[in-house]
Amino acid sequence: MKKLLTALLLSAAILVTGCSKSEQPAPDSVPAQETTEPTAEFPDLSSLTSQEIVSSMTIGWNLGNTLDSCQADRDGDGVINEHVADGEEPDETLWGNPPATKELFQALLDSGVNAVRIPVTWRDHIDEQGNISQTWLNRVQEVVDYAYDLGMFVIINVHHDGGGDPQFGAWICNAATDYEGTLARYKTLWAQIADRFKDYDHRLIFESMNEVGFDSLSTKKAYQTLNDLNQEFVDLIRSTGGSNPTRHLLIAGYWTDIAKICDSRFVMPQDPAGRCIVSVHYYTPWDFCTTNIKNEWGTAAEQSEMERLITMMKTNFVDKGIPVIVGEYAASGNDFNSCVFFCEKLVKLCHDYGIATFLWDNGNGQFDRSTNTWRSEQMHSALLRAVSGEDYTPEKAA
């Protein structure tokens, strides 16, 4: 089933005819309530379970530091690093990346990527009630269409709105002190997103939020707050039109941390459609995955820890009928062979368990957006092997 679906999706992407949504009139000329049906013919995935959808994903990739860019204190010195003039909206280039293009997603698809996560930060583009700037919503839709019109799986979310810097604009964290006010804003935001994308088929997945926790509360109350927000997210999407009553939804775990998600206090939402997927991130060990403090990876103990953590997700979720997506992972150590080995082992381990993985790429990562090519064929080949379904044991290059 998995190989057949992947083959159908990839082959269908070549058969696009007519004018795609991305070739419609400029976004600002499209009224907010209008959507355009895709003209390409793709397999009907409406009957597939969430696990079948997740298992149909091959290499996953994040369009990082682009639509998720926002005015923020990125180095922790108390000052906004990138900002725009008062009254202006930042755009996707704020953190140094070029605008996303159709050619970028075509190149990704041609290289074997059939699923993309497009993180979106809304906080610089919404008012106090959560009403979205139409200019921003139009651009988000345009970028989604670049991938969607190729037949790719696409995930969109609410990204740095949930971050830990409320003094600079993050706001979902305020649910710890003002739950009702935060919930009202959250629902207003998602109602607009759900309406704009309601006619997109089941290749488009909504993710409730990103890396959110409420550590200022008691542990029980913190988990309950996140659980309640996730339930409200599901209830709202299911109450809207189009494909939304049965759309596959990605549910943010507590801080997207494996140990915290496997805690019994984290509860998946009740969903009448039975189409919820749990979201987790994998940055273990942190100093290797996100910095160059730790340069090498691959000892027996380090591999065992990866196996233990991913097996926890399999046991606690996959084996119980709840699909899993690793929405972000990366390796940043200076020893490149260690990075390749880390990524290949993680992706293969997850793929073998039916877990999809999405490489975090901030623009300086593995895929060069100026040439639309992989910076390293070694890494690219490793990822292709990892999702091939072949029975082999990844090995670290000497």
N, C-alpha and C positions, 0 to 999 in steps of 0.2 A: 504493500500500500504506500509506504513512504517513498520508495524509489519511483513508483508510478506517478504519484502526485507531483514529485519534484520534476520529473521529466515533462509532465503535462504543463506545469507552470512555466518552466524554462522555454519549452518549445512554443507555447502560446505567446510568450513575450515577443517572439520573432514575427508573429502574424498580425501585429497591430496594423489596422487599416483606418483610413479616414483621419479626422482631426482630433487629437487628444485634448483633454481638458487644459493641458499646459499651453495649447496653441489657440485657446479661445481669446477673446479680447482681454486687454490689460486688466489686472485684478481690480483696480479702483473703479473700473466701469461696470463691474458685476455687482448687482444689488445683493445685500447681505443674505436675503432669503433664498437666492437662486443657487441651485447646484446643477451640474451638467452630467448626465450619464456618460460613462466611458464608452467609447466606440469600439474598443478592442474586444475580442472574444476570448474569454478565459474560462477555465473549468469552473463549474458551479460547486462551491465548497460549502454551501449552506447546510448540508446534512452531516458534515464532519464534526466530530467531537473536538473539544479543546485540545485533548491529547493528540488527536490526529493532526490538527493544525500545527501544534508545536513540533511534532515529529516530522512534519514536512519541511521545516526550516533547515537550511544547510548552514552556510557561514552567515552569522549575523554581525552587523556593524552599526556603530553609533555615529551620527552626524554631530559630534560633540563641539562645544564652544562656538556654536553658530546661532541657531534660533533660541538656544538657552542662555545666550549672553545677556547680561544685565549690569546695571550700575551696582558695583559691589566692592567691598573691602576684601580683595583677593589675597593679600599678604598679611592680614591681621594687624595692621599698624593703626587702625582706627580711621583711615582716610580712604575714600572711594578711589580705586585705581583708574578706572575708565569711566568717564561721564560725558554727558552731553549738556548743552546749554539748557537753562531753565525753559520749560515749555516745549522742548523737543523730545521726540521719541528716539531712543537708540535703535539701531538696526542690527542685523546679524553679523556685521563686520566689526562690531565694537571690540571684540577680543582678538582681532588680528587675522581672522580668516576671510577668504573671499566669499562672495555670495554663492549659495548653492546653485547648481545648474543641472539641466536635463542630462548633459553629457557626463557629469559625475556619476549619476545613478546608472546610466547605461554602461559605463565602464565597470562599475561595481558588479552589475548583473553579469556582464560578459566574463568577469573573472571568477564567478561562482558564488557571489553573494546574492541570496534571494530574499533576505529579510533585513530591514533597516529600522533602527529606533531613532526617531527624530525628537530629541528632547526639546521642549518649548517652555520658556519662562515668560509669564504673562504680566508680572508685577509692574513693569514700566509701561504697560500698555492697557491698564485697566483703571477705572476710577474707584472711589471708595466703596461703591456697591458691587464692583466686579464687572462692570460693563466694559467690553473689549473694544479697543480702537479698531474700526473696520479696516484701516490700512494694514494693521498687523495681522488681523484674522485672514484677510485676503492673501497676504504673503505666506502665512503658514499653509493655507490651502494650496497655494501654487507649488510650494516645495513638496508637500505631500503628494500632489499630482505627478510630480516628476517621477517618483518611485512607483506610485500606485498604478499609473497608466502603463507601466512596464510589466505589470503582473506581480510585483514584489509584495511581500508581507510588509506592513508598515505599522509601527507603534508610535503613538503620540501621547504626551503626558503633561502634567503640571510639574515643572522641574524645580528651579530655585525659588519658587514661591514658598516652598516649604523649608527653606534653609534656615540656618541658625543665626542670621544677621537681621533681625527685625528692625534695627535702627537704620538699615539701608533699604528696606523694602520687603523682606521676607514676612509672610503673614500667616501661613497655616500653623506655624508654631504658636500663634496667639490663642489657639483653641485651648491651651492649658489654662488661660485666665479669662477668656471670653469665648466660650464654646458656641453659644448661640449666634453671636455676631459673626464669628469666623465661618460657621456653617452656612449662614445665609449668603455670605460672599462667595464661598466655595460652590454652593449650588447654583448661584447666578452665573458664575464662570462656566461651569460644566454644562449648564443648560444651553448656553450659546454654542459651545463646541459641539455638543450632541446634535443640535439643530443644523449646524452648518454641514456636518458630515453624515447626516442620518441616512442618506441614500447610497453611501459607499458600502460595498459588500463586506464579507467576512475576512477579507485580507487586511482590513484596517482594524487595529486593536487599540482600545483606550486603556491607558494606565493611570490609576487613581492619583498617584503623587510620586515623589522621589525622596528617598532617604529621610524619612520623617520619624521623629520620636519625641516624647514629652517627658524628659528626665527630671524636670523640676517637680513633677507630681510623684506621688507614691507609685510603686511599680504596678500595682493592680489598677490604679486610676489611669496611669499612662497607657497601658495596653488597652484599657477600655475606651479611652479617647480615640486611639487609632482605629480600633475595631468599629466604633460607632461611625467615624468618618467614612471608612470603607463601605460600611453597610449603606450609608446615605448615598454614596456614589453609585452603588449598584442599583438601589431603588430608583434613583433619579434617571439613570440611563435606561432602565427597563420601562420607565413610564413615558419615554419619548418615542417618536415615530420612526418610520423607515425600517432599517435593519437593526436599530438599537435594541429592541426587545430580545433579540437573540445574539447580539454582537458578543464576541469573545472579549473578556475584560481581564486586565492584568492588575492584580491587587498587591499594593505595596506592603511588604512585611515590616516589622518594627526595625527601623534604621536599615532595612534590607540586609540585615546581619543574620547569618545562618543560625548561630546559637540562639539568638533572640527570637527568631521566627519559629524555631523548633520548640520554644517554650510553650507550654499548654495554655498560657494566658493569651497567646496570639490566636485569634479565631477567624477563620475565613467567613466571609459574609454568606448569608442565606441568599440563594439565587434561584428563582423559579425556572430559569433557562438552563441551570447547571453548566454554565460556561465561564467559570472563573479560573484564573491561572495565578499562581503565587509568584511574586517578583522578589528576587534576591540578587545581591551583588557579590562578587568574589575578588577581594583584595587582600589575600592572606599569603604571605606576611606583608603587612602594610608597607614596611620600609623597603621591600623589594618591588612591590607592585606599583607604588606611587612615587617613589623617590629613587635616588641612586646611592642611598646610604648603605644598603645591602646589595651587593653587586651580583652574587652568584646564588643559584638555587638548583636543587636536585638531589640532595642527600636522601638516603633511605627514609630518614625521619620526616623530612619535608614532604616527600611523596606520600608517605603514610598519612600525614595530617590532611593533605588534600583529599585523599581517598576517604578518610573518615568523615570529613565535612560534607562532601558530595553524597556519600552514602546516607548521611543523616537526612538530607533532603529527599532522597529516594525512599527511605523507610517511612519518613513522617508524612510525605505528600504523594509522590508518584505511585507508590504501592497502595495508597488509599484512594486512588482515582483522581488526585488533584495534580494537574500538570504544573511544571516548574519552568520558568525562564530565568536564566542568569542574564539580567539586563545590562550589566557592566562587568568587565574584567580587563586587566591590563598587566603588563610587566615592564618595569622601567629600569632595571639594573643595568649597569654598564657592560656586563658580560652578555653579549647578544645570544650566544648559544644557550645560556641559561633561560633567556627570555623566550626563545623559540621552543625549548623543551617544556617550559612551564605552560605556555599557551597550547601546545599540541596535546600534552597530557590532560590538561583541564578539559579542552574541547572534546577530545575523544572519550574521556570518562563520562562526561555529561551526555554526549551524543549516544553512547551505548546504553544509557539509562533512559533515553527519550527526553532529555532536558536540552532545550535550545540555549545557545550562548551568543552574546553580542559583545564584540570587542569595543572597548572604549577608545575612541580616536579623537583627540582634541585639535587635529589639524597638523600637528607636528609628529603624529604617530606613524602608523604603518602604511597609510594610503596617502600618497602625495596629491593634494587637490590642485596643484598647479599643472601637473602633467596627467592626472587621472590614471595613475599607475601605482602598483605596490612598490614601496621603497625597497623591499627585500623579497626576492623570489624565494629565498629560504623560508621566510615566515609564511608567505602565501602558499607554498607547496605543503608546508606542515599543516596548515589549516584545512586544505583540500583533502589531505590524507585522513585527517581526524574525523571528517564528516563523510568519508567515503563508504563507511560500513565494513571496511576490511577488518579482518581479525589479525591484529598485530600489536606489538608492545612498543610504544614510543621510546626512543633512545636519545640521549643527549649527545650531540656532536662533540668530537674531541676538540 
